Amino acid sequence: MTTTYTVTDRSGNVIERGLTLSHAAHEILSTDGREWDIRPIDGGGWCLWARHQVANRPWAETTVWSFAASPEAAEADIFKQVITACWPGHYEAWTDAGYDRMLAEIDA
């Protein structure tokens, strides 16, 4: 069974449900006009770069990286890190099952 994700804004409002890992990470990384790119690191590995275009900020290297062997594996590794991190000003991701459990506990 494939894990799907719910993305919420910082106030808890649902943005979208049933997202794949890559789609959930994209929603988080592109919050409020932000852009992102996964770039190779000199000597091996991959790093997530980001910028906030609305604020006219330059590209900046983040602390999210992977030393996976292939670009596809590195992307998946980086996306897993993105959805588990708390990014100030960005959306948040939950597994759909975890989000449903949370709602059930609130209703109980």
Rosetta constraint file for C-alpha pairs under 8 A:
AtomPair CA 3 CA 20 HARMONIC 7.23 0.50
AtomPair CA 3 CA 21 HARMONIC 7.79 0.50
AtomPair CA 3 CA 95 HARMONIC 6.84 0.50
AtomPair CA 3 CA 96 HARMONIC 7.69 0.50
AtomPair CA 4 CA 17 HARMONIC 7.71 0.50
AtomPair CA 4 CA 18 HARMONIC 5.03 0.50
AtomPair CA 4 CA 19 HARMONIC 5.19 0.50
AtomPair CA 4 CA 20 HARMONIC 5.21 0.50
AtomPair CA 4 CA 21 HARMONIC 6.85 0.50
AtomPair CA 4 CA 95 HARMONIC 5.85 0.50
AtomPair CA 4 CA 96 HARMONIC 5.74 0.50
AtomPair CA 5 CA 17 HARMONIC 5.98 0.50
AtomPair CA 5 CA 18 HARMONIC 5.36 0.50
AtomPair CA 5 CA 19 HARMONIC 4.91 0.50
AtomPair CA 5 CA 20 HARMONIC 6.35 0.50
AtomPair CA 5 CA 21 HARMONIC 6.94 0.50
AtomPair CA 5 CA 24 HARMONIC 6.41 0.50
AtomPair CA 5 CA 93 HARMONIC 6.31 0.50
AtomPair CA 5 CA 94 HARMONIC 5.48 0.50
AtomPair CA 5 CA 95 HARMONIC 4.26 0.50
AtomPair CA 5 CA 96 HARMONIC 4.82 0.50
AtomPair CA 6 CA 14 HARMONIC 7.10 0.50
AtomPair CA 6 CA 15 HARMONIC 7.58 0.50
AtomPair CA 6 CA 16 HARMONIC 5.82 0.50
AtomPair CA 6 CA 17 HARMONIC 4.20 0.50
AtomPair CA 6 CA 18 HARMONIC 6.13 0.50
AtomPair CA 6 CA 19 HARMONIC 6.52 0.50
AtomPair CA 6 CA 24 HARMONIC 7.42 0.50
AtomPair CA 6 CA 93 HARMONIC 5.60 0.50
AtomPair CA 6 CA 94 HARMONIC 5.20 0.50
AtomPair CA 6 CA 95 HARMONIC 5.95 0.50
AtomPair CA 6 CA 96 HARMONIC 5.30 0.50
AtomPair CA 6 CA 99 HARMONIC 7.00 0.50
AtomPair CA 7 CA 14 HARMONIC 6.03 0.50
AtomPair CA 7 CA 15 HARMONIC 5.46 0.50
AtomPair CA 7 CA 16 HARMONIC 5.46 0.50
AtomPair CA 7 CA 17 HARMONIC 6.39 0.50
AtomPair CA 7 CA 24 HARMONIC 6.44 0.50
AtomPair CA 7 CA 27 HARMONIC 7.43 0.50
AtomPair CA 7 CA 28 HARMONIC 7.70 0.50
AtomPair CA 7 CA 91 HARMONIC 6.53 0.50
AtomPair CA 7 CA 92 HARMONIC 5.54 0.50
AtomPair CA 7 CA 93 HARMONIC 4.42 0.50
AtomPair CA 7 CA 94 HARMONIC 6.42 0.50
AtomPair CA 8 CA 12 HARMONIC 5.28 0.50
AtomPair CA 8 CA 13 HARMONIC 5.21 0.50
AtomPair CA 8 CA 14 HARMONIC 4.34 0.50
AtomPair CA 8 CA 15 HARMONIC 5.11 0.50
AtomPair CA 8 CA 16 HARMONIC 7.20 0.50
AtomPair CA 8 CA 91 HARMONIC 5.62 0.50
AtomPair CA 8 CA 92 HARMONIC 5.37 0.50
AtomPair CA 8 CA 93 HARMONIC 6.38 0.50
AtomPair CA 9 CA 13 HARMONIC 5.41 0.50
AtomPair CA 9 CA 14 HARMONIC 6.59 0.50
AtomPair CA 9 CA 15 HARMONIC 6.56 0.50
AtomPair CA 9 CA 90 HARMONIC 7.20 0.50
AtomPair CA 9 CA 91 HARMONIC 4.55 0.50
AtomPair CA 9 CA 92 HARMONIC 6.30 0.50
AtomPair CA 10 CA 89 HARMONIC 7.31 0.50
AtomPair CA 10 CA 90 HARMONIC 7.09 0.50
AtomPair CA 10 CA 91 HARMONIC 5.88 0.50
AtomPair CA 10 CA 92 HARMONIC 6.93 0.50
AtomPair CA 17 CA 96 HARMONIC 6.98 0.50
AtomPair CA 18 CA 96 HARMONIC 6.72 0.50
AtomPair CA 19 CA 23 HARMONIC 5.65 0.50
AtomPair CA 19 CA 24 HARMONIC 5.60 0.50
AtomPair CA 20 CA 24 HARMONIC 6.06 0.50
AtomPair CA 21 CA 25 HARMONIC 6.16 0.50
AtomPair CA 21 CA 76 HARMONIC 7.77 0.50
AtomPair CA 21 CA 79 HARMONIC 6.73 0.50
AtomPair CA 21 CA 80 HARMONIC 7.21 0.50
AtomPair CA 21 CA 83 HARMONIC 7.99 0.50
AtomPair CA 22 CA 26 HARMONIC 6.07 0.50
AtomPair CA 22 CA 76 HARMONIC 7.34 0.50
AtomPair CA 22 CA 79 HARMONIC 6.33 0.50
AtomPair CA 23 CA 27 HARMONIC 6.25 0.50
AtomPair CA 24 CA 28 HARMONIC 6.39 0.50
AtomPair CA 24 CA 83 HARMONIC 7.14 0.50
AtomPair CA 24 CA 93 HARMONIC 6.66 0.50
AtomPair CA 25 CA 29 HARMONIC 6.01 0.50
AtomPair CA 25 CA 79 HARMONIC 5.49 0.50
AtomPair CA 25 CA 80 HARMONIC 7.80 0.50
AtomPair CA 25 CA 82 HARMONIC 6.06 0.50
AtomPair CA 25 CA 83 HARMONIC 5.82 0.50
AtomPair CA 25 CA 93 HARMONIC 7.99 0.50
AtomPair CA 26 CA 30 HARMONIC 5.89 0.50
AtomPair CA 27 CA 31 HARMONIC 6.20 0.50
AtomPair CA 27 CA 91 HARMONIC 7.22 0.50
AtomPair CA 28 CA 82 HARMONIC 7.63 0.50
AtomPair CA 28 CA 83 HARMONIC 7.40 0.50
AtomPair CA 28 CA 90 HARMONIC 5.78 0.50
AtomPair CA 28 CA 91 HARMONIC 4.96 0.50
AtomPair CA 28 CA 92 HARMONIC 6.42 0.50
AtomPair CA 28 CA 93 HARMONIC 7.59 0.50
AtomPair CA 29 CA 34 HARMONIC 6.59 0.50
AtomPair CA 29 CA 35 HARMONIC 6.87 0.50
AtomPair CA 29 CA 36 HARMONIC 6.52 0.50
AtomPair CA 29 CA 82 HARMONIC 7.81 0.50
AtomPair CA 29 CA 90 HARMONIC 7.20 0.50
AtomPair CA 30 CA 34 HARMONIC 4.56 0.50
AtomPair CA 30 CA 35 HARMONIC 5.55 0.50
AtomPair CA 30 CA 36 HARMONIC 7.17 0.50
AtomPair CA 31 CA 89 HARMONIC 7.89 0.50
AtomPair CA 31 CA 90 HARMONIC 5.54 0.50
AtomPair CA 31 CA 91 HARMONIC 6.49 0.50
AtomPair CA 32 CA 52 HARMONIC 7.93 0.50
AtomPair CA 32 CA 54 HARMONIC 7.67 0.50
AtomPair CA 32 CA 90 HARMONIC 7.76 0.50
AtomPair CA 33 CA 52 HARMONIC 6.41 0.50
AtomPair CA 33 CA 53 HARMONIC 6.12 0.50
AtomPair CA 33 CA 54 HARMONIC 5.97 0.50
AtomPair CA 34 CA 50 HARMONIC 7.18 0.50
AtomPair CA 34 CA 51 HARMONIC 5.77 0.50
AtomPair CA 34 CA 52 HARMONIC 4.32 0.50
AtomPair CA 34 CA 53 HARMONIC 5.72 0.50
AtomPair CA 34 CA 54 HARMONIC 7.25 0.50
AtomPair CA 35 CA 50 HARMONIC 5.64 0.50
AtomPair CA 35 CA 51 HARMONIC 5.41 0.50
AtomPair CA 35 CA 52 HARMONIC 6.29 0.50
AtomPair CA 35 CA 53 HARMONIC 6.84 0.50
AtomPair CA 36 CA 48 HARMONIC 7.01 0.50
AtomPair CA 36 CA 49 HARMONIC 5.55 0.50
AtomPair CA 36 CA 50 HARMONIC 4.25 0.50
AtomPair CA 36 CA 51 HARMONIC 6.48 0.50
AtomPair CA 37 CA 48 HARMONIC 5.87 0.50
AtomPair CA 37 CA 49 HARMONIC 5.19 0.50
AtomPair CA 37 CA 50 HARMONIC 6.40 0.50
AtomPair CA 38 CA 46 HARMONIC 6.45 0.50
AtomPair CA 38 CA 47 HARMONIC 5.54 0.50
AtomPair CA 38 CA 48 HARMONIC 4.53 0.50
AtomPair CA 38 CA 49 HARMONIC 6.03 0.50
AtomPair CA 38 CA 75 HARMONIC 7.29 0.50
AtomPair CA 39 CA 46 HARMONIC 5.50 0.50
AtomPair CA 39 CA 47 HARMONIC 5.37 0.50
AtomPair CA 39 CA 48 HARMONIC 6.40 0.50
AtomPair CA 39 CA 49 HARMONIC 7.01 0.50
AtomPair CA 40 CA 44 HARMONIC 6.83 0.50
AtomPair CA 40 CA 45 HARMONIC 5.85 0.50
AtomPair CA 40 CA 46 HARMONIC 4.37 0.50
AtomPair CA 40 CA 47 HARMONIC 6.26 0.50
AtomPair CA 41 CA 45 HARMONIC 5.20 0.50
AtomPair CA 41 CA 46 HARMONIC 5.19 0.50
AtomPair CA 41 CA 47 HARMONIC 6.33 0.50
AtomPair CA 44 CA 67 HARMONIC 6.82 0.50
AtomPair CA 45 CA 65 HARMONIC 7.26 0.50
AtomPair CA 45 CA 66 HARMONIC 5.62 0.50
AtomPair CA 45 CA 67 HARMONIC 4.11 0.50
AtomPair CA 45 CA 68 HARMONIC 6.47 0.50
AtomPair CA 45 CA 69 HARMONIC 7.60 0.50
AtomPair CA 45 CA 74 HARMONIC 7.74 0.50
AtomPair CA 46 CA 65 HARMONIC 5.47 0.50
AtomPair CA 46 CA 66 HARMONIC 5.19 0.50
AtomPair CA 46 CA 67 HARMONIC 6.21 0.50
AtomPair CA 46 CA 68 HARMONIC 7.79 0.50
AtomPair CA 46 CA 71 HARMONIC 7.68 0.50
AtomPair CA 46 CA 74 HARMONIC 6.50 0.50
AtomPair CA 47 CA 61 HARMONIC 7.07 0.50
AtomPair CA 47 CA 62 HARMONIC 7.06 0.50
AtomPair CA 47 CA 63 HARMONIC 7.58 0.50
AtomPair CA 47 CA 64 HARMONIC 5.99 0.50
AtomPair CA 47 CA 65 HARMONIC 4.20 0.50
AtomPair CA 47 CA 66 HARMONIC 6.48 0.50
AtomPair CA 48 CA 61 HARMONIC 6.38 0.50
AtomPair CA 48 CA 62 HARMONIC 5.70 0.50
AtomPair CA 48 CA 63 HARMONIC 7.48 0.50
AtomPair CA 48 CA 64 HARMONIC 5.60 0.50
AtomPair CA 48 CA 65 HARMONIC 6.07 0.50
AtomPair CA 48 CA 78 HARMONIC 7.31 0.50
AtomPair CA 49 CA 59 HARMONIC 6.46 0.50
AtomPair CA 49 CA 60 HARMONIC 5.50 0.50
AtomPair CA 49 CA 61 HARMONIC 4.48 0.50
AtomPair CA 49 CA 62 HARMONIC 5.55 0.50
AtomPair CA 50 CA 59 HARMONIC 5.49 0.50
AtomPair CA 50 CA 60 HARMONIC 5.51 0.50
AtomPair CA 50 CA 61 HARMONIC 6.61 0.50
AtomPair CA 50 CA 62 HARMONIC 6.97 0.50
AtomPair CA 51 CA 57 HARMONIC 5.87 0.50
AtomPair CA 51 CA 58 HARMONIC 5.81 0.50
AtomPair CA 51 CA 59 HARMONIC 4.69 0.50
AtomPair CA 51 CA 60 HARMONIC 6.20 0.50
AtomPair CA 52 CA 56 HARMONIC 6.34 0.50
AtomPair CA 52 CA 57 HARMONIC 5.50 0.50
AtomPair CA 52 CA 58 HARMONIC 7.57 0.50
AtomPair CA 53 CA 57 HARMONIC 5.98 0.50
AtomPair CA 53 CA 58 HARMONIC 7.85 0.50
AtomPair CA 64 CA 78 HARMONIC 6.50 0.50
AtomPair CA 64 CA 81 HARMONIC 7.08 0.50
AtomPair CA 64 CA 82 HARMONIC 7.75 0.50
AtomPair CA 65 CA 74 HARMONIC 7.96 0.50
AtomPair CA 65 CA 78 HARMONIC 6.23 0.50
AtomPair CA 66 CA 74 HARMONIC 5.41 0.50
AtomPair CA 66 CA 77 HARMONIC 6.42 0.50
AtomPair CA 66 CA 78 HARMONIC 6.31 0.50
AtomPair CA 67 CA 74 HARMONIC 6.70 0.50
AtomPair CA 68 CA 73 HARMONIC 5.72 0.50
AtomPair CA 68 CA 74 HARMONIC 4.86 0.50
AtomPair CA 68 CA 77 HARMONIC 7.63 0.50
AtomPair CA 69 CA 73 HARMONIC 6.84 0.50
AtomPair CA 69 CA 74 HARMONIC 7.17 0.50
AtomPair CA 70 CA 74 HARMONIC 6.13 0.50
AtomPair CA 71 CA 75 HARMONIC 6.06 0.50
AtomPair CA 72 CA 76 HARMONIC 6.38 0.50
AtomPair CA 73 CA 77 HARMONIC 6.17 0.50
AtomPair CA 74 CA 78 HARMONIC 6.03 0.50
AtomPair CA 75 CA 79 HARMONIC 6.02 0.50
AtomPair CA 76 CA 80 HARMONIC 6.23 0.50
AtomPair CA 77 CA 81 HARMONIC 6.49 0.50
AtomPair CA 78 CA 82 HARMONIC 6.22 0.50
AtomPair CA 79 CA 83 HARMONIC 6.33 0.50
AtomPair CA 80 CA 84 HARMONIC 6.45 0.50
AtomPair CA 81 CA 85 HARMONIC 6.17 0.50
AtomPair CA 83 CA 92 HARMONIC 6.84 0.50
AtomPair CA 83 CA 93 HARMONIC 5.48 0.50
AtomPair CA 83 CA 94 HARMONIC 7.73 0.50
AtomPair CA 84 CA 93 HARMONIC 7.28 0.50
AtomPair CA 86 CA 90 HARMONIC 7.89 0.50
AtomPair CA 86 CA 92 HARMONIC 6.98 0.50
AtomPair CA 87 CA 91 HARMONIC 7.52 0.50
AtomPair CA 87 CA 92 HARMONIC 7.73 0.50
AtomPair CA 94 CA 98 HARMONIC 6.26 0.50
AtomPair CA 94 CA 99 HARMONIC 5.81 0.50
AtomPair CA 95 CA 99 HARMONIC 6.07 0.50
AtomPair CA 96 CA 100 HARMONIC 6.12 0.50
AtomPair CA 97 CA 101 HARMONIC 6.23 0.50
AtomPair CA 98 CA 102 HARMONIC 6.19 0.50
AtomPair CA 99 CA 103 HARMONIC 6.30 0.50
AtomPair CA 100 CA 104 HARMONIC 6.18 0.50
AtomPair CA 101 CA 105 HARMONIC 6.18 0.50
AtomPair CA 102 CA 106 HARMONIC 6.27 0.50
AtomPair CA 103 CA 107 HARMONIC 6.22 0.50
AtomPair CA 104 CA 108 HARMONIC 6.14 0.50
